Amino acid sequence: ATGTSNRVVIVLRHIYNLARKWRIPTIKENPTAGIVLAPDVNRERFLSLEEAQRLLHSIRVDENRVAANAIMLLMLTGARRNEITYAKWDYVDFEKRTLLVPLSKSGKKRSIALNAAAIDLLRALPREPDCAYIFPSPVTGRPSPSLHFPWLRIKERAELADLRLH
C-alpha cells in the first residue's frame, strides 16, 4: 500500500540523515533523497441518505445473521472489524454503554461507546450458553474467520460496489 511504502521511505530517509549527521564514514549521501513519496490515498466515503437506507435494508435481509449483525454493529460504532468479530459478552458493559477492546491496534485497551441502537442490537442477539463470543461462527463457536463474503453480498445487493467495510 502507498501508506506503507511511504513510511518505509521516511524511516530509511531518517536513518541516512542521522548517519550523515553522526558522520558515519561510509555514508556520504542519502540515497533516498530523490525518492518522491506516493500520493496519499483518501478513502473517505460518506453515504447519502438513500445509500444508507439501501445498505441497512441489505443488512436486514441477509441470510447470514451473525455476519449481518456484526456488520450492523460496525456501522453503529465505527469500530474495527476484529474488535467486533472477536468481542466477547464479558466485554460489554450495558450500564456504562461500552464495549471493551482489551488489545486494540495501538496495543492498548480502549472502550467503544455504544449508542442506543447498538445496545438494542446487542440485547436482541441470541446468546449461546457455552459461547463467550458475541458473533460466533455457527459451525465452530469461535469468532467468524471473515466478514469478506457476507460483506461482498451485502454491498452488492445494496448496489454500493465502491464501499469498504472499514
Secondary structure, 3 states (H helix, E strand, C coil): CHHHHHHHHHHHHHHHHHHHHCCCCCCCCCCCCCCCCCCCCCCCCCCCHHHHHHHHHHHHHCCCHHHHHHHHHHHHHCCCHHHHHCCEHHHEECCCCEEEECCCCCCCCEEEECCHHHHHHHHHCCCCCCCCECCECCCCCCECCCCHHHHHHHHHHCCCCCCCCC
